[in-house]
Amino acid sequence: MNLFDKILPEDETKRKWTAIGLTVFLTILFTLLIINYFGKYGIALFILLPVFIGANSTILYGYKTSISSKDARNIGFLTLTICVVVLLAFAIEGLVCIVMASPLIILLTWVGSLIGSFILERVPNSTPFALLILVGSIPITASMEKVNDFTLTSIVTSIEINAPPQKVWRNVIEFPELDKPTEFIFKVGIAYPINAKITGIGVRSVRSCNFTTGSFIEPITVWNEPELLKFNVDEQPAPMKELSFWDIDAPHLHDYFVSKQGQFKLTQLPNGNTLLEGTTWYYNNIHPNFYWNIWSDYIVHRIHERVLTHIKKISEAS
């Protein structure tokens, strides 16, 4: 009699909840290990762990019996749901991050359930060995990931303003308080700009773009009035405030989305108007980049649009 035979009850209902309970326990344990010990938000957390949720719950539930693909999918999703509830209840993660990750996690949990079904059907005698490989791959991958390797991504947003560049320039270097946001993403906790102030004139000046979570400190590196304002980002606040019953300060709120540089480019159009372009250079320390950059690009565009629309409004009004 192996370990599976000892811990898995014969009764189907009891075996189901034993499979779910063991998978939830290991998932939370791995999550804490990956985040707090390895300090990684990467492949182990967002790829392997969801696959593990689907595969482990399916294999334990279907061990030495047969379950349908529907049953495998259902137990995988039920286990995932309970994992999310535990993460929220114990303030391990907030709702916004979980919602952003959910499309990827749901898909991979389903894939894990398919893998579990395949193992049960094709290699039933190797299920303990297959689970051992899956369990071992998570901490091994987390320890080997190099999430600090990054490439800068640039996001450009533009708007046409019915005013000459000199007038727009004054509202680029600093601007008064913006209206309250109407965009849903800003209402649920994503940080958004409030106003901007500048101290000094020229390349020695320092611009402070104030957000709901703090201030971006932006030393000016190029001051080509009224055509180009370029700056570095020396300090930045948290990118969001998590929705939670608790005050969550998750590690991913610090140094995982990093803004490095920005600029405003003003071009006078033949009709006398100004084409204003805002650019942000940033990188993500969260992997897989292809997925998280979709969210980051979207949020940066919305922030750009909020600022550019405000500059257009006050420039045309004045």
C-alpha positions, 0 to 999 in steps of 0.5 A, a space after each residue: 500500500 503506497 502513500 496515496 492509498 493511505 491518505 485517500 478515502 474510499 468514499 467518493 465525496 470524502 476523497 473529493 474533499 481530501 483532494 481539494 484540501 491537500 491541493 489548496 494547502 500545497 498551493 498556499 504553501 507554494 505561493 508563500 514560498 515563491 513570493 516571500 522566500 524567492 521574491 519572484 512573480 514569474 513562471 512558477 507562480 503564474 504558470 506552473 502553480 495553476 497547472 498544479 491546481 488542476 492536475 493535482 486535484 484531478 489526479 488525487 480525486 480520480 486515483 484508482 477510479 475513473 472520472 470524466 473530463 467534466 468532473 476533472 474540470 469542475 474539481 480543478 475550478 472548485 479548487 482554484 476558487 477555494 484557493 482564491 478565497 483563502 488568498 483574500 481571506 488571509 490578506 496574501 493577495 488583493 482582489 485587483 491582482 487576482 482579477 488581472 491574473 484570472 484569465 491566465 490562471 483559469 486557462 492554465 487550471 483547465 490545462 492542468 485538469 486535462 493533464 491530470 485526466 491524461 495521466 489517469 487514463 494513459 499512465 495510471 501506475 505512474 501517477 505518484 511519480 508524475 505528481 512528484 515531478 510536478 510538485 518538485 518543478 515549482 520550487 526548482 523553477 522559482 529558485 532558477 528564474 531570472 525575473 530581473 532581466 528586463 527590456 524597456 517598453 515604450 508607450 506613446 499616446 497622442 492628442 491634438 490640441 487647439 492651441 499653439 505649442 507655447 501655450 500648451 507647454 505651460 500646461 505640460 510642465 505643470 498642471 492643476 488638479 484633474 477632475 475625478 476619474 470616470 474610468 473603472 480601473 481607477 475607481 477600483 484601486 489603480 493609481 491615477 494622476 492628480 496634478 503636477 508641480 515643477 521646481 525650477 526651470 530647465 534641465 536642473 528642475 524637478 517635476 513632481 507628478 502626484 498620484 493617488 498613491 504618492 509622487 513620481 519624482 522626475 528630474 528634467 533631462 531635456 528642456 527644449 521649450 516649447 518642443 520637448 520635455 524629457 525626464 528620468 524617474 528617480 522615485 515612484 509610488 505604488 502602482 495601485 492600492 489593493 481592494 481587500 478587507 485588510 490593508 495589503 502591502 503585497 511585494 508586487 506593489 514595489 519594484 515590479 512595475 518600474 517607470 524609468 523615463 518619460 517625455 512630452 513632445 509638442 509638434 506645431 501642425 499646419 493648422 496652428 494646433 499642437 500635436 502633443 505626444 506623451 511617452 513612458 518607458 517602463 519595464 515589468 519584473 512580473 513574468 510572463 511578460 507577454 501577458 502582464 505587458 498587456 495590462 501594463 500597456 493598457 493602464 499606461 495608455 489610460 493614464 496618458 489619456 487622462 493627463 493629455 485630455 486634461 492638458 487639452 482642456 485647460 489649454 483650449 479654455 485659456 
